[in-house]
């Protein structure tokens, strides 16, 4: 029922959305103030689900639709399978497969508040490269994309090549931690790994654990002009609470938290002004250094 807080015609949209789930070919025309626009069933579902957690804000300003403060429509439309590349395409953006997180990033305004133009982005929890490709399209001069799961990492390599972004995105098959060592990768399908915290430790399947200090030294990152993005299903607690001396060097942070937001804010408020979208145990936090 979160759709009632997003769309003026939420009831008819819910009915039509239910019909699409039953196989009917029905257009979803949404209204917000003076703005009217078509939504795919997948994008409607993404917006409704994210809104239920307080993660989506939609407004109509001077005839333009804005999602989380960013102008909607830049990547508007459906993802269409293209046999020439064996991939899904929308507005010249290409992905090997369509995952839920692609809708979150490109259609639900997940990272709209962040300003990455001409900056380095350290992308922790890059998954199949959806956020890394998005940041590159938004003008990031370099994206250091960290992903521990081997299959997701392999798919990210494909997506980087499909979008000709080898010169911008640097993929690393590792996990971020507060200390060097190993990260234990759970043996799960690529479609499920995006919501699992791969923790530091030793097990049959491991990848290296890298620290922020490692990344800054290896890639010559100036954190004063860099953005740190974290969506790693829990590693943000390990890193912020146990390696804050390096976190606090970054000018801008954007992260998805997964529990106890007040515990994180207590630390981050020393150096940052943070805007929070979401509840106590799930949400997006955008922080700018004071």
C-alpha positions as CSV (number, residue, x, y, z in Angstrom):
1,X,0.0,0.0,0.0
2,X,3.0,2.3,0.0
3,X,2.0,3.3,-3.6
4,X,-0.8,5.5,-2.1
5,X,1.9,7.9,-0.9
6,X,3.6,8.1,-4.3
7,X,0.9,8.3,-6.9
8,X,-2.3,10.3,-7.1
9,X,-4.0,7.4,-9.0
10,X,-2.5,4.7,-6.8
11,X,-5.6,2.5,-6.6
12,X,-6.0,2.2,-10.4
13,X,-2.3,1.5,-10.6
14,X,-2.5,-1.3,-8.1
15,X,-5.3,-2.9,-10.0
16,X,-3.5,-2.6,-13.3
17,X,-0.3,-3.9,-11.8
18,X,-2.2,-7.0,-10.5
19,X,-3.5,-7.5,-14.0
20,X,0.0,-7.5,-15.5
21,X,1.0,-10.1,-12.9
22,X,-1.8,-12.3,-14.3
23,X,-0.5,-11.9,-17.8
24,X,-2.7,-9.1,-19.2
25,X,-1.0,-6.4,-21.4
26,X,-2.0,-3.3,-19.5
27,X,-0.2,0.1,-19.5
28,X,0.6,1.6,-16.1
29,X,0.1,5.4,-16.5
30,X,1.0,7.1,-13.2
31,X,0.1,10.6,-12.1
32,X,2.0,12.8,-9.6
33,X,0.6,16.3,-9.5
34,X,0.7,17.7,-13.0
35,X,3.0,14.9,-14.2
36,X,1.8,11.8,-16.1
37,X,4.2,9.1,-17.1
38,X,4.2,5.4,-18.1
39,X,5.8,2.8,-15.8
40,X,6.8,-0.7,-16.5
41,X,5.4,-3.2,-14.0
42,X,9.0,-3.9,-12.7
43,X,9.7,-0.2,-12.1
44,X,6.3,0.3,-10.4
45,X,7.1,-2.7,-8.1
46,X,10.5,-1.4,-7.4
47,X,9.2,2.1,-6.5
48,X,6.4,0.7,-4.3
49,X,8.7,-1.7,-2.4
50,X,11.4,0.9,-1.8
51,X,8.7,3.4,-0.8
52,X,7.5,1.0,1.9
53,X,10.9,1.4,3.5
54,X,10.9,5.2,3.1
55,X,13.5,5.1,0.4
56,X,11.7,6.8,-2.4
57,X,10.4,10.4,-2.7
58,X,8.6,11.5,-5.9
59,X,7.6,15.1,-6.8
60,X,6.4,17.0,-9.8
61,X,8.2,20.4,-10.3
62,X,7.4,22.7,-13.3
63,X,6.1,19.7,-15.2
64,X,9.2,17.6,-14.5
65,X,9.2,14.4,-12.4
66,X,11.8,14.0,-9.8
67,X,12.7,10.8,-7.9
68,X,14.8,11.3,-4.8
69,X,15.8,14.8,-6.0
70,X,17.0,13.7,-9.5
71,X,15.2,14.3,-12.8
72,X,13.4,11.1,-13.8
73,X,13.5,10.2,-17.5
74,X,17.2,10.1,-18.3
75,X,17.0,6.3,-18.4
76,X,13.2,6.0,-18.8
77,X,11.8,3.1,-20.7
78,X,11.9,-0.7,-20.7
79,X,14.9,-2.9,-20.8
80,X,14.7,-4.8,-24.1
81,X,16.7,-7.9,-25.0
82,X,19.0,-7.4,-28.0
83,X,20.1,-10.5,-29.9
84,X,23.0,-8.6,-31.4
85,X,24.8,-8.3,-28.0
86,X,22.9,-11.1,-26.2
87,X,22.1,-8.5,-23.5
88,X,19.4,-6.2,-22.3
89,X,19.5,-2.6,-23.5
90,X,17.9,0.7,-22.5
91,X,19.1,4.1,-23.9
92,X,22.4,2.5,-25.0
93,X,23.1,1.1,-21.5
94,X,23.7,-2.7,-21.6
95,X,23.6,-5.5,-19.1
96,X,24.0,-9.2,-19.6
97,X,21.1,-10.0,-17.3
98,X,18.5,-7.9,-15.5
99,X,18.7,-8.1,-11.7
100,X,16.5,-6.3,-9.2
101,X,19.3,-4.0,-8.2
102,X,19.4,-2.6,-11.8
103,X,15.9,-1.2,-11.3
104,X,16.9,0.2,-7.9
105,X,19.9,2.0,-9.4
106,X,18.5,3.2,-12.7
107,X,14.8,3.6,-12.0
108,X,14.3,4.1,-8.3
109,X,16.8,6.8,-7.7
110,X,19.0,4.9,-5.3
111,X,22.1,7.1,-5.7
112,X,20.5,10.3,-7.1
113,X,21.6,12.5,-4.1
114,X,25.3,11.8,-4.7
115,X,27.5,14.1,-6.9
116,X,30.1,12.0,-8.6
117,X,31.0,14.1,-11.6
118,X,34.7,14.3,-12.2
119,X,35.4,12.4,-8.9
120,X,36.7,9.0,-8.0
121,X,34.1,6.6,-6.6
122,X,35.0,3.7,-4.4
123,X,32.1,1.4,-5.0
124,X,31.9,-1.2,-2.2
125,X,29.5,-4.0,-3.1
126,X,29.5,-3.4,-6.8
127,X,27.6,-6.7,-7.5
128,X,27.3,-7.1,-11.3
129,X,28.5,-3.5,-12.0
130,X,25.1,-1.8,-12.0
131,X,26.1,1.0,-9.7
132,X,29.6,1.3,-11.2
133,X,28.1,1.7,-14.7
134,X,25.7,4.3,-13.3
135,X,28.4,6.3,-11.6
136,X,30.5,6.2,-14.8
137,X,27.5,7.5,-16.8
138,X,27.0,10.3,-14.2
139,X,30.5,11.5,-15.0
140,X,32.8,9.8,-12.4
141,X,36.4,10.0,-13.7
142,X,37.2,6.6,-12.1
143,X,35.2,3.9,-10.3
144,X,37.0,1.4,-8.1
145,X,34.5,-1.5,-8.0
146,X,34.9,-4.0,-5.2
147,X,32.8,-7.2,-5.4
148,X,33.7,-10.5,-3.5
149,X,31.3,-13.0,-5.1
150,X,33.2,-14.6,-8.1
151,X,30.1,-15.1,-10.3
152,X,28.8,-11.6,-9.7
153,X,32.3,-10.3,-10.4
154,X,32.5,-12.3,-13.6
155,X,29.2,-10.8,-14.7
156,X,30.5,-7.3,-13.8
157,X,33.4,-7.8,-16.2
158,X,30.9,-8.6,-19.0
159,X,28.9,-5.5,-18.2
160,X,31.9,-3.3,-18.1
161,X,32.9,-4.6,-21.6
162,X,29.3,-4.3,-22.9
163,X,29.4,-0.6,-22.0
164,X,33.0,0.1,-23.1
165,X,33.9,1.3,-19.7
166,X,37.2,-0.5,-19.2
167,X,39.1,2.8,-19.0
168,X,36.8,4.1,-16.2
169,X,35.8,1.2,-14.1
170,X,38.5,-0.8,-12.2
171,X,37.0,-4.1,-11.0
172,X,38.5,-5.9,-8.0
173,X,37.4,-9.4,-6.8
174,X,37.7,-8.8,-3.0
175,X,35.7,-7.8,0.0
176,X,36.1,-4.6,2.1
177,X,37.0,-5.1,5.8
178,X,38.5,-3.1,8.6
179,X,41.6,-5.3,8.6
180,X,43.6,-7.2,6.0
181,X,42.9,-10.9,5.7
182,X,40.3,-13.0,3.9
183,X,36.6,-12.7,3.2
184,X,34.5,-15.9,3.3
185,X,32.3,-16.1,0.2
186,X,29.1,-18.0,0.7
187,X,28.3,-20.5,-2.1
188,X,25.1,-18.9,-3.4
189,X,23.7,-18.1,-6.8
190,X,24.6,-14.7,-8.3
191,X,20.9,-13.7,-8.1
192,X,21.0,-14.1,-4.3
193,X,24.4,-12.8,-3.3
194,X,23.4,-9.1,-3.4
195,X,21.6,-9.4,-0.1
196,X,24.3,-11.5,1.8
197,X,27.1,-10.2,3.9
198,X,30.2,-12.0,3.0
199,X,32.1,-11.7,6.3
200,X,35.8,-11.7,7.1
201,X,37.1,-15.1,8.0
202,X,38.4,-18.4,6.7
203,X,36.5,-21.1,4.9
204,X,36.8,-23.2,1.7
205,X,35.8,-20.2,-0.6
206,X,37.7,-17.0,0.2
207,X,38.8,-13.8,-1.6
208,X,41.2,-11.2,-0.2
209,X,40.0,-8.7,2.3
210,X,41.1,-5.2,1.4
211,X,41.0,-2.0,3.5
212,X,40.3,1.6,2.6
213,X,44.0,2.3,3.3
214,X,45.0,-0.4,0.8
215,X,42.7,1.1,-1.9
216,X,43.9,4.6,-1.3
217,X,47.5,3.7,-1.5
218,X,47.2,1.3,-4.5
219,X,45.2,3.7,-6.6
220,X,46.4,7.0,-5.4
221,X,42.9,8.1,-4.3
222,X,42.6,11.6,-2.8
223,X,39.6,11.0,-0.4
224,X,39.1,14.8,-0.1
225,X,37.6,14.7,-3.6
226,X,36.2,11.1,-3.6
227,X,32.9,9.4,-2.9
228,X,32.7,6.3,-0.8
229,X,29.7,4.1,-1.7
230,X,28.9,1.1,0.5
231,X,26.1,-1.5,-0.1
232,X,27.7,-4.6,1.3
233,X,24.9,-5.9,3.5
234,X,26.7,-5.2,6.8
235,X,30.3,-4.6,6.1
236,X,29.5,-0.9,6.7
237,X,29.4,-1.6,10.4
238,X,32.8,-3.3,10.5
239,X,34.4,-0.5,8.5
240,X,32.8,2.5,10.0
241,X,33.1,1.3,13.6
242,X,36.5,-0.2,13.4
243,X,38.3,1.8,10.6
244,X,36.7,5.2,11.0
245,X,40.1,6.9,10.8
246,X,40.0,6.1,7.0
247,X,36.3,6.5,6.5
248,X,36.4,10.1,7.8
249,X,38.9,11.1,5.1
250,X,36.3,10.9,2.4
251,X,34.4,14.0,1.4
252,X,31.2,12.2,0.7
253,X,29.6,8.9,1.7
254,X,26.5,7.2,0.4
255,X,25.6,3.8,1.9
256,X,22.8,1.4,2.5
257,X,22.6,0.4,6.2
258,X,21.1,-2.8,7.4
259,X,20.5,-2.3,11.1
260,X,20.8,0.2,14.0
261,X,21.2,3.4,12.0
262,X,21.6,5.5,15.3
263,X,24.8,3.6,16.1
264,X,26.3,4.6,12.8
265,X,25.1,8.2,13.0
266,X,26.6,8.5,16.5
267,X,30.0,8.0,14.9
268,X,29.5,9.7,11.5
269,X,28.0,12.9,13.1
270,X,31.5,13.8,14.4
271,X,32.5,14.8,10.9
272,X,29.5,14.6,8.6
273,X,26.0,16.1,8.0
274,X,23.9,13.0,7.1
275,X,20.6,12.7,5.4
276,X,18.8,9.5,6.1
277,X,16.0,7.9,4.0
278,X,14.5,4.8,5.6
279,X,13.8,3.3,9.0
280,X,15.9,2.1,12.0
281,X,17.1,-1.1,10.3
282,X,17.2,-0.4,6.6
283,X,17.8,2.7,4.6
284,X,20.1,4.9,2.5
285,X,22.4,7.4,4.2
286,X,24.0,10.3,2.3
287,X,26.7,12.2,4.2
288,X,28.7,15.3,3.3
289,X,31.7,16.3,5.3
290,X,31.2,19.3,7.5
